[in-house]
Amino acid sequence: MVDSLEKKSPHQVVIIGGGFGGLYTAKTLKTANVNVTLIDKRNFHLFQPLLYQVATGTLSPGDISSPLRAVFSKSKNTQVLLGEVKDINPKAQQVILDDKIVPYDTLIVATGANHSYFGKDHWKDFAPGLKTVEDAIEMRRRIFGAFEAAESENDPEKRRAWLTFVIVGGGPTGVELAGAIAELAYKTLKEDFRSIDTSETKILLLQGGDRILPHIAPELSQVAQVSLEKLGVVIHTKTRVTNIENNTVTFKQGNEIKEIPSQTILWAAGVKASPMGQILAERTGVECDHAGRVIVEPDLTIRDYKNIFVVGDLGNFSHQNGKPLPGVAPVATQQGEYVAKLIKRRLKGQTLPQFRYNDVGSLAMIGQNLAVVDLGLIKLQGFIAWVFWLLIHIYFLIEFDTKLLVVFQWAWNYITRNRRSRLITGREAFVQAKTVN
């Protein structure tokens, strides 16, 4: 039997998704004269920019996760519901879950994006992406399991395949993964094994465009490439992956086709909007782009429905410079704050100018003491950029105790060069690591 949450006064705001967009919408509404219902299929907010550190053993999942109920425990106008939205009825103004129907006056959809394998969805079994805690744990299992498998492998060719890591995608996630794995292989693990020399590890970063980190200034992109190469990463640009199977990556460079045997292939290339975009399209007639992102109006509403907003990675906002805004946390947080302010203005019979993204810059960690930061007029690299990267990420972590945990872990890792969270978890994890691909 499906329960119905009776419609009440004051104004009912329903938010689908507890990521950056949904979280900051709800936080900005905490003093407003509205009732907020935040729905997520997870009971925690995940700080996705640091997932790669979970995947490479620097942090634990709990270090970058904040329980949503704890975040909003003092926001008396906010209710958190654990559940998965199955449908939306815009005419009746209802959100439909498995066992509940939640009415709304204003709806904010902030369900983010998933991996995209460009039509080759079977690749995901061979090359996991990095969007969820489960993804990070699986990636961690494969990375550390590869070294363990190499330690017990007597065949030189198979051992080389275990010690070869291929990362597809040269954006921030790919660059940060490559740098972290390089530090693992060439520094952290170098004294830990007896049958293998981890300095023989081969790390390849494959990028389709003509440079890595294409969203930052070209000179910083070059700095990042040189820094990664000094760490031991081999970078191939203008490279298109054509196949992934049988523990082999096939890629094309110009007219040349190459194959690389590898037991550990990691995906950091494409994204597509969550299925909620298609549900909105079917229920409202709104258009979606080729990646499934919902085309939004200048105020982040959707066409013909002024009480439905789409924020974050799910939306295509192209009203600022003719190009969609990037799928990064600052976009989602600013959009969430804007929507909350607009709701408060509307309740007073007022409005706001259209949304405008304030580009706060781009940054990427390359390795210990190494990062690049592009703030527009100000560009940083090396140690100063690394410190800036640390401070920014600490600032945006949600809960105070989480900030303390991460600061402690980073300080400990910096002093010892050790990674205490490099666990291979799961029953028969070692056997699975040897057979997963």
Disulfide bonds with the S-S distance in Angstrom:
none
